[in-house]
């Protein structure tokens, strides 16, 4: 998967933060299969995204998924 594109988001308190946009289609392409929803898949996804050039902060991201971005 090519490097996911970055996007600037605003949280509920109005604070801006960087996010990367990864669709479920991209997740499945990166893993080579559907995401099972378990922590092992999350770790594998993070590892593969980092290898593709994603920012290092994704390794420690908290509450990182919503309907369309990794924030």
Backbone bond lengths (Angstrom), bond angles and torsions (degrees), N, CA, C in turn:
res aa  C-N    CA-C-N  psi(-1)  N-CA   C-N-CA  omega(-1)  CA-C   N-CA-C  phi
1 X - - - 1.452 - - 1.517 108.91 -
2 X 1.301 117.25 134.93 1.469 118.58 175.71 1.525 110.51 -68.16
3 X 1.302 115.53 161.59 1.456 122.19 179.58 1.520 110.44 -50.94
4 X 1.328 117.35 127.02 1.469 119.61 178.82 1.518 111.53 -67.83
5 X 1.311 116.43 144.87 1.464 117.62 -176.55 1.529 111.61 -80.00
6 X 1.321 114.69 146.31 1.457 122.41 -179.00 1.521 109.73 -85.65
7 X 1.306 114.16 156.68 1.447 120.51 178.93 1.526 107.51 -151.07
8 X 1.306 117.63 148.37 1.450 122.45 177.45 1.526 108.17 -96.77
9 X 1.334 116.03 125.90 1.465 121.77 -178.84 1.517 109.79 -118.86
10 X 1.308 115.58 163.77 1.458 121.96 175.90 1.525 108.06 -123.49
11 X 1.335 116.41 128.55 1.462 118.79 179.28 1.524 110.97 -82.54
12 X 1.335 116.44 -178.66 1.461 121.02 -175.95 1.530 113.75 -64.18
13 X 1.334 117.31 -17.33 1.467 121.57 177.68 1.527 112.50 -92.85
14 X 1.324 116.42 -0.28 1.454 120.98 -180.00 1.519 114.43 87.23
15 X 1.338 117.33 7.69 1.464 121.37 178.75 1.522 110.42 -84.90
16 X 1.327 116.34 131.06 1.460 120.59 177.96 1.526 110.06 -83.43
17 X 1.319 115.11 145.92 1.462 121.09 176.34 1.524 108.89 -152.33
18 X 1.321 114.69 155.77 1.456 120.65 178.56 1.526 109.31 -77.72
19 X 1.312 115.94 144.14 1.461 122.64 174.66 1.519 107.53 -137.58
20 X 1.317 116.10 161.96 1.464 119.86 170.37 1.522 107.10 -118.91
21 X 1.306 115.36 144.12 1.455 122.39 -177.39 1.518 108.63 -97.54
22 X 1.330 115.74 117.41 1.460 121.24 178.35 1.526 107.05 -133.09
23 X 1.318 117.31 111.69 1.468 120.43 179.47 1.528 109.18 -75.45
24 X 1.326 115.99 163.00 1.464 119.33 176.36 1.525 110.02 -63.65
25 X 1.309 116.97 -31.73 1.466 120.07 175.24 1.530 109.83 -61.53
26 X 1.344 116.89 -42.72 1.465 120.84 176.84 1.522 111.71 -65.42
27 X 1.330 116.39 -39.19 1.468 120.31 178.10 1.517 109.89 -59.40
28 X 1.334 117.12 -48.69 1.462 120.82 -179.31 1.526 111.85 -64.85
29 X 1.316 116.77 -37.65 1.468 119.92 177.79 1.532 110.26 -66.54
30 X 1.323 116.67 -38.92 1.460 121.01 -179.52 1.519 111.18 -67.50
31 X 1.338 116.53 -43.63 1.464 120.72 -179.64 1.528 112.09 -79.32
32 X 1.321 116.89 -22.29 1.469 120.33 -176.24 1.517 112.63 80.53
33 X 1.339 116.19 13.81 1.464 122.83 -177.94 1.521 108.07 -171.53
34 X 1.324 118.22 168.77 1.466 119.55 175.53 1.535 111.25 -64.33
35 X 1.310 116.40 148.46 1.471 122.87 175.11 1.526 107.57 -75.76
36 X 1.337 117.42 126.77 1.461 121.96 -177.15 1.527 112.79 -82.52
37 X 1.341 117.06 -7.79 1.451 119.65 179.45 1.514 114.35 86.66
38 X 1.320 117.23 8.33 1.466 119.28 -178.76 1.527 111.87 -102.60
39 X 1.328 116.79 162.57 1.468 120.91 -177.79 1.529 113.80 -60.37
40 X 1.315 117.07 -30.26 1.463 119.73 178.92 1.526 110.79 -63.76
41 X 1.334 116.96 -40.07 1.464 120.27 177.24 1.531 110.76 -65.81
42 X 1.334 116.42 -37.97 1.464 120.02 177.50 1.529 110.45 -60.97
43 X 1.338 116.84 -45.74 1.466 120.82 179.82 1.525 111.67 -62.94
44 X 1.329 116.08 -41.93 1.464 119.70 178.26 1.528 110.63 -64.06
45 X 1.323 116.43 -42.14 1.463 120.85 179.56 1.522 110.71 -62.48
46 X 1.320 117.48 -46.55 1.462 121.51 178.88 1.526 110.02 -58.65
47 X 1.318 116.80 -46.46 1.464 121.06 -179.74 1.526 111.34 -58.59
48 X 1.320 116.26 -45.16 1.464 120.02 -178.27 1.527 112.00 -71.25
49 X 1.333 117.71 -35.89 1.461 119.98 176.72 1.524 110.71 -66.41
50 X 1.331 117.21 -40.97 1.467 120.12 177.11 1.525 110.59 -61.31
51 X 1.328 116.60 -42.23 1.465 120.98 178.95 1.530 111.32 -63.07
52 X 1.342 116.49 -27.19 1.464 121.48 179.72 1.528 112.03 -86.24
53 X 1.353 116.80 -1.70 1.453 119.56 176.33 1.510 115.84 104.47
54 X 1.328 118.19 10.57 1.466 120.15 177.51 1.524 109.75 -65.24
55 X 1.333 117.51 155.64 1.466 120.55 -179.23 1.533 111.83 -63.02
56 X 1.304 115.53 146.07 1.462 122.36 -176.99 1.531 113.17 -59.04
57 X 1.338 117.45 -28.09 1.465 119.30 -176.62 1.519 113.51 -61.48
58 X 1.342 118.88 -18.23 1.472 118.65 -179.42 1.521 112.12 -64.72
59 X 1.337 116.02 -21.84 1.459 119.64 -179.84 1.531 111.61 -63.52
60 X 1.318 117.26 -31.83 1.461 121.57 -176.68 1.529 113.15 -114.06
61 X 1.321 117.87 13.85 1.469 120.52 -176.01 1.530 110.61 -63.84
62 X 1.309 115.44 137.01 1.462 122.04 178.00 1.527 108.37 -109.50
63 X 1.335 116.41 145.77 1.471 121.30 179.26 1.521 109.90 47.90
64 X 1.299 116.74 51.98 1.442 121.12 -163.85 1.503 116.57 -90.58
65 X 1.289 118.83 -5.30 1.454 115.26 -176.91 1.516 111.47 -119.87
66 X 1.297 115.77 139.81 1.457 120.46 168.98 1.519 107.22 -135.97
67 X 1.311 117.10 -159.02 1.464 118.42 -173.23 1.514 114.33 -65.75
68 X 1.331 118.57 -22.26 1.467 115.84 -177.96 1.516 115.18 -148.08
69 X 1.312 120.42 0.27 1.460 118.84 178.48 1.509 111.63 -140.50
70 X 1.298 113.38 158.85 1.450 121.76 169.77 1.510 103.99 -98.06
71 X 1.317 117.65 112.36 1.458 120.12 -171.01 1.523 111.95 -118.16
